[in-house]
Amino acid sequence: MNSARHARLSPPPPPPVIQLPTATKQPYTKFDKHEDL
C-alpha cells in the first residue's frame, strides 16, 4: 500500500525516446507554418 501511494505522488518521468521525436517534430511544424504565412 505504501508503494502505491509513493508512485502516485511521484509519477514516472516520460520516456526520452518519445519526447525527443515529439519535441523535434513540434518546432519543425511551427517553423513551417510561420514560413507559409
C-alpha positions in Angstrom: 0.0 0.0 0.0 2.8 2.4 0.8 4.4 1.7 -2.6 1.3 2.6 -4.5 1.0 5.8 -2.5 4.6 6.8 -3.3 4.2 6.0 -7.0 1.0 8.2 -7.1 2.8 11.2 -5.5 5.8 10.9 -7.8 4.7 9.8 -11.3 7.5 8.2 -13.5 9.1 10.7 -15.9 8.2 10.5 -19.6 10.4 8.3 -21.8 13.1 10.4 -23.5 12.7 8.3 -26.7 9.2 9.5 -27.3 9.9 13.1 -26.0 12.9 13.5 -28.4 10.9 13.0 -31.7 7.9 14.8 -30.4 9.9 17.9 -29.4 11.8 17.9 -32.7 8.6 17.5 -34.7 6.7 20.3 -32.9 9.3 23.1 -33.7 9.5 21.9 -37.3 5.8 22.2 -37.8 5.7 25.6 -36.2 8.5 26.9 -38.4 6.8 25.5 -41.5 3.6 27.3 -40.6 5.4 30.6 -40.0 7.2 30.3 -43.3 3.9 29.7 -45.1 2.3 32.8 -43.5 
